[in-house]
Amino acid sequence: MLIEIDFNSDEAIYVQLCNQIIMGIATSQLQEGENLPSVRQLADTIGINMHTVNKAYTVLRQEGFVSIDRRRGAVIAVDVDKARALREMKENLLVLLAKGSCRNITREEVHALIDEIYEEYE
């Protein structure tokens, strides 16, 4: 999987890294049980600080997308706590849908957008 960081983005580098790894899992570019590069290796490859990669891996572990093994490093291990995932998704969607509503985006447009995005994951 190719990871591209936008150094001019307002979004923090560790967040960009987390999002790209999550997208890699969703699109099957990264598989359950697959090892991620070591913190040092990924930092060198991308040209970022090791602490940034470490923070991204820690966030991914806390969110249930990877497990950290002392021997194997970071491994894709998706936690399938569906109830927790739905709660988190609802929290995130509340704000996004409110912003869309303020900009006159209709329910039908939102549903079409969701269908379009989900097609990428199948």
N, C-alpha and C positions, 0 to 999 in steps of 0.2 A: 504494500500500500504506500502510495506517495503522499507525504504530508507536506503541505504548503502553508507557510506562515506569512501573513500580511503584516509586515513590520510597521506599516503606516496606519493600520486599523486602530480604532479607539478601543476595540475589544482586547482584553488582556491576552498575552501569548499563551498562558496555561489554559485559558478558556478555549481559545482556538484549537489547541492541541487536543483537549478533551472532546470537543465537538467533532473533530475530524476522526478520532478513534471511534466514537459512538456511531458516526455515519458509516465508518468502515464495517462495524459489526452489523448495522442495520442492512447494509447492501451486500452482505456476505463476502466482503473483501477480507475481513478478519473473522476467523472461525473460533468457536468454543475450544479451549485447550491450547490455542496458538500462543506462543511466546511473543511478547513485545520486545523491542530492542532494549538493551540495558539503558539505564539513565544516562550514563556517560556516552554510550554509543549514539543514542538518539540526539543528545545535546550537541555532540560533535557533527553529526550529519546535518542537522538543521542550522547549526550555528547559533545556539542559544545557551543560556546558563543551565548547568545541571540542576540547580535548585528549582528552576522553572519546570523542568521535566518531572522532577520528583514531586512537585506540588500537583501537577496534572495527574500523575499516577495515584497519588493519595486521594484526590477528589474522585477519580474513577473507581477506586476501591471503596470509598465511602458510599458512592452512589450505586454500587453493586454491579459494575461492569468488568472489573478485573479483580483477581486475587493476587496477593504478593506472597511469593514463596522465596525463602532465603537461598535455596539452591537454584531455582528456575527463574527467579525475578518476577516481573509482571506477566501474568497469564490471563488471557481472555476467559472470564468465568462469569457469565451473566446470572445475576441473582434474579430468580423469577418470582419475586414477591409482588404478585400482580396488584394486590390491594394497595400496597405502598406506591407502586408505580402509577396507579390511577389517581391517587391523592396528589402526588407530585405533578402529574400532568394537568390535573384540574387547577392547581395553584398557578401554574405557568399560563394556562389558557385563559384564566380569568382576566388577566391584564391584557394579553394579546387581543382577545375578543372585544374587550372594552375599547381599546385603541381603534380596532377595526370599525366598531359601531360608531365611534365619534367621527370616523372618516366615511360614513355611509356605505360600508361594505356589507352586503346582504348575507343572510344565512345561506342562501343558495350559492353565492360566490365562495363562501367559506367551505361549504361541503364539497364543491367542485375542486377547490384547492387541496383539500385533504385527500380526496380520491386521487388526484394527480400525484401527490407526494407518495402516498401508499403504494401506487403502482411501481415506483422505483424500488421498493423493498421486496417485491414478490418475485 
